[in-house]
Amino acid sequence: MVILASASPRRREILERFFDVKVVPSNVEETSMASSPEERAIEIARRKAFAVAKRYPKEIIVAADTTVVLNDMILGKPRSEHEARKMLELLSDNIHKVITGYCIIKGEKRIEGAEITEVKFRKLSKELIEWYLKTGEWKDKAGGYGIQGYASVFVEWIKGDYYNVVGLPIKVVVELMKLGLKPKT
C-alpha cells in the first residue's frame, strides 16, 4: 500500500491504477523561497511527504506539488474566476511548462525529483475562456486548467509526460516498482 500525502483526486486516480492507496493530506503550507520552480516544487513535495511520514514511519509515502510556469512566471492555483481568466489569457497561444516535484519516502530512503512537460495552447477565444470558466473546472488547478477534462480542447500539443500535467508523473509509479512495490493485478 502507498500513502498519498495529498487530497488531489487526480493523483489518487493515477496511483490507484497500479497500487492500493490510502489518502492522508499533509496540510502543509505550499510556499517556498527556492530559487527555481523545480526546486520549489520538490521542496513543497518534500515537506508534504515528511509531514505524513512522521505519522506513518513504516509506510511508503508519496507526495507531489505541481506548478505551471510561463516565461519564468509561476501560475499557481487561481483564487478567483478573475485570476483564472487572466491565467488562461496568458497561456493562450503560448508554450508553458508544467513542473511536478515529487518525493517518495520509504523508511530512511528518499527519492525525489521534478518532471517537466511542455504544453502549447491554441489561441483561445474570449468565448471559449468564458465557457470554460463556467464549468468550474479551473478551481484548485495550477494554471487554472485541468488537461484531463474540458481544457483538453485548449491543447495544441504536449512534449513530455501527460500524467505530469494531470498532477503526478508516471515516473513515480516506476520508482515505486523499483522499491519493490508490486502493482495490483
Secondary structure as UniProt FT lines:
FT   STRAND          2..4
FT   HELIX           9..16
FT   TURN            17..18
FT   STRAND          21..23
FT   HELIX           37..53
FT   TURN            54..55
FT   TURN            57..58
FT   STRAND          60..70
FT   TURN            71..72
FT   STRAND          73..75
FT   HELIX           81..91
FT   TURN            92..93
FT   STRAND          95..106
FT   TURN            107..108
FT   STRAND          109..121
FT   HELIX           126..135
FT   TURN            136..140
FT   HELIX           142..144
FT   TURN            147..149
FT   HELIX           150..154
FT   STRAND          155..159
FT   HELIX           162..166
FT   HELIX           170..178
FT   TURN            179..180
//
